[in-house]
Structure formats: C-alpha cells, structure tokens
Amino acid sequence: MKRIVLTCVALALCPWPPLAAQELVPGFAAARPDSTVKAMVDRLDLQRYKETVRGLTKFGDRRQGTARNRAAIDWIEAQLKSYGCTNTERVHYEYTRRQIPLPITEDSIGARGRGAVPPIDTTGGRGGRGAAGGNGQRGRGGLTNPAKGSRGPTGVNMKPELQPDTALRRINAEPDTPGPREEVFCTKVGATHPEEMYIVGGHMDGHGFGAAANDDGSGTALVMELARVFNAPDVVTDRSIRFALWNNEETGLNGAHAYVDQRKDLQGKESPTGSGKYPEPKWLGMIQHDMMMWDHGMPGPDGKVSAEQRREADVNVEFAGTSKFAAEAARLAWFFRSANDKYATDYPAAVGDRMSNTDSDPFKDLVASISLRENERLAHTGSGWNPTWHQPIDVMSTFSDKDFRLGLNAAQTTLAAIAHLTGATIKR
C-alpha cells in the first residue's frame, strides 16, 4: 500500500488528503497557536499591497537590461531595508543574449496576438467550448496540458506605439542591452535554526510596454509585504526565510538559474566556522509568486475575456508532478491549501500538479517547490485566459479591487503557511 501511495503522489494521479503540519516536513517546528498566525495575517492590508504594486509600476515594465530595471532594483532594496530587512544582498551574473522580437504578420496577430492589444470583452460571455487550436501547451521540463475549450490570443507585445500612455511610453523607451545583471534578496534569520530556510520569491522584471502591474508587480509586491510583516521588530521565527526578487524571468528564468548555480552547493555551511552564520541556509522549500490578480475565466468563442472577475476566482497552488521532489512538493502544496482554508479572507485555493514556466522551475529537482498564481499556468494562462499578459494594458487602472484582493489572499495564504513552517511568534 505504501508503494502505491507514493507512486500515486509522484505521478500526481490521485488526491492526497491535507497533512497535519507536523507531518509535512520532518523536524520543522510545531504549529503555533492560531491567534499568533492570525495576528500576523491581519497585518497585511489591501491598500498597502496596492501601493507597493503602484510603486513598482512607476518604473514601467522594468525590462531587464535597462536603466528602469536597475532603478527598480534599487527601490526594492531600499524598501526592504525600510521594513527592517537590512541584510540585503545582490546576486551578480552576466546575461549576453538579447531578446529578439518575433516576426509580426497579419496572420500572427490574428492567431497569436503578437504585437496586438487583445480587447477586454465587457459584456461577459465566459465559458463555451470552441475550437482549442493546437495540441496543447508545453512547459519547461516537458509538462504538457491539453488545450481544451475556447482560447484567447497570447504573445508578447513588441510595439511601443501600442502603449497609449505617452509618459509610460517614454519610461519604456530604452531597449535592453546585454551585460551584467543583478537581483536582490534579504533574509529573516531564524533564532533557533538559522541554518535552514524557506525561499519566498517573485520576479521583478517584465516586458510588453505596459507597467508590469500584474506580471509580476503583483508577485513582487506580495513578497515585499511578507518581508515587511516578518521583519517587524516583534516577530521571531525559529527558521530563516529568504525574500528573493528575481530578475530576467521573462528571458528564461535566468536570474533564478544564476542563484541556483551560484549558491546550491553552499547550503547549510557555516561561514566563518564557529560564527553561527550561514550565508546559504539549507533549503527546506521554495515558494514562487507569479501573476496573482487576474482570474476572469475562460475566453468566449470569440477569444474575448470578461472584464469582471469571476465569482469562482481562486488561488492556484501548483507543483511539478514530474520533478524529483514531486511527493514533497505535493505535501507542501496541500499544506498551503490548508493554510488558505484557515486564514484567507475571500478566495479559496486549488492544488494542481503542472507547475511550469516560472522561477521555481530551477529549484524543483533540488527541493520541494511550488508556485502560487491567479490561474493554472499551462491550461489557463497558456490558453489566453489573461489578455493583460505581456501587453500594454498591464497597468494599474486595468485591475479592480477584487483583482487586488485576490493577490492579497495569496499573500495571506503564504504568510500563514510560512509562519507555521518557520515557527513564527510575536514577542509580548
């Protein structure tokens, strides 16, 4: 029976009951009283979350290899320090490949939406099962998802003139160039086990000549808000938490890959010996946040998506069912859903096994890794469920408070889960 259950988990073919906190990861701290975690979750605030997203959008689409990207990194670092997360560090790496725009033709605009701004249908019309087109989406690592139902256009806008906001067009005018890159992180050091940590991440770069409010200002702001709460003077954790804001996600997860390549072999090593300091604590889990706000449902047969958030909106928690740590990642994902059940205020969570195309990918064969999203990456986002994706309309004004609140609920979910996993307490 044990072998059957493990096979089922590894292949992601069967439902697993949510596990008690004590069963999730051997040796992690016992769950703290609900009142402590709730008090921390209550420190999250919709307006603060929105303002953090807004602060990021002042740097336009934050495309890698530009001055606006570098300025945004400086701003993020200053914000982290202002929250009390003063031990900020930067990862340095080289990126030499320029992003090459794909050819734009009338056929490609009609079929895939490249260079075009897909309209938002304000009359409703979600659902319906039209021709799917193609044989499905393939993600990194070989994960696939059959294309089903109606599909909308996808692609990356490469035409700055399609941005109607002239001020934003000026901000986004500088093209990317190859060369050195940086990304910033900071660490809440565990009081009891500083040699172990959870990594909480989001990518700060974007493209498409918008303001990257959702992709991925929404995930970056979430990570920053968690850094603010966990680094309050009265919060103590047994284990460490690293808050990482990746760069170069849009060009192939280059920033996350650089982090893994440079630091994976440093895990758990005390330096200098006898100091009690661990530059790279052992990874216990990696949690990525990428596009948190748009859950408006399937496009209609005409490829258009409703402007209104659907009543069934939820937080999608995904793991890679084909990864070496699939069983451990599945347990982590279900634990996050349990945290959502208990602490999120508005929207439920759903668990899926097809994590793909985000910065948790480089970690997935090294440690339990999950991602939180607005939609399933392959089945939904890859089928055009989000018309703002990589488009000029990815700006603050596109999103309603319901959309921002979905992102806040993802923040509540991760904060509660990480508080339990790291043994967080509030000093009295």
C-alpha positions, 0 to 999 in steps of 0.5 A: 500500500505504501508503494502505491501511495507514493507512486500515486503522489509522484505521478500526481494521479490521485488526491492526497488528503491535507497533512497535519503540519507536523507531518509535512516536513520532518523536524520543522517546528510545531504549529503555533497557536492560531491567534499568533498566525492570525495576528500576523495575517491581519497585518497585511492590508489591501491598500498597502499591497496596492501601493507597493504594486503602484510603486513598482509600476512607476518604473514601467515594465522594468525590462531587464537590461535597462536603466528602469530595471536597475532603478527598480532594483534599487527601490526594492532594496531600499524598501526592504531595508525600510521594513527592517530587512537590512541584510540585503544582498545582490546576486551578480551574473552576466546575461549576453543574449538579447531578446529578439522580437518575433516576426509580426504578420497579419496572420500572427496577430490574428492567431497569436496576438503578437504585437496586438492589444487583445480587447477586454470583452465587457459584456461577459460571455465566459465559458463555451467550448470552441475550437482549442487550436493546437495540441496543447501547451508545453512547459519547461521540463516537458509538462504538457496540458491539453488545450481544451475549450475556447482560447484567447490570443497570447504573445508578447507585445513588441510595439511601443506605439501600442502603449497609449500612455505617452509618459509610460511610453517614454519610461519604456523607451530604452531597449535592453542591452546585454551585460551584467545583471543583478537581483536582490534578496534579504533574509529573516534569520531564524533564532533557533535554526538559522541554518535552514530556510524557506525561499519566498520569491517573485520576479521583478522584471517584465516586458510588453510596454505596459507597467508590469502591474500584474506580471509580476508587480503583483508577485513582487509586491506580495513578497515585499509585504511578507518581508515587511510583516516578518521583519517587524521588530516583534516577530521571531521565527525559529527558521530563516526565510529568504525574500528573493526578487528575481530578475530576467524571468521573462528571458528564461528564468535566468536570474533564478538559474544564476542563484541556483548555480551560484549558491546550491552547493553552499547550503547549510555551511557555516561561514566563518566556522564557529560564527553561527552564520550561514550565508546559504541556509539549507533549503527546506522549500521554495515558494514562487509568486507569479501573476496573482490578480487576474482570474476572469475565466475562460475566453468566449468563442470569440477569444474575448475575456470578461472584464469582471472577475469571476465569482469562482476566482481562486488561488492556484497552488501548483507543483511539478508532478514530474520533478524529483521532489514531486511527493514533497512538493505535493505535501507542501502544496496541500499544506498551503491549501490548508493554510488558505482554508484557515486564514484567507479572507475571500478566495479559496485555493486549488492544488494542481500538479503542472507547475511550469514556466516560472522561477521555481522551475530551477529549484524543483529537482533540488527541493520541494517547490511550488508556485502560487498564481491567479490561474493554472499556468499551462491550461489557463494562462497558456490558453489566453485566459489573461489578455493583460499578459505581456501587453500594454494594458498591464497597468494599474487602472486595468485591475479592480479591487477584487483583482487586488484582493485576490493577490492579497489572499495569496499573500495571506495564504503564504504568510500563514503557511510560512509562519507555521513552517518557520515557527513564527511568534510575536514577542509580548 
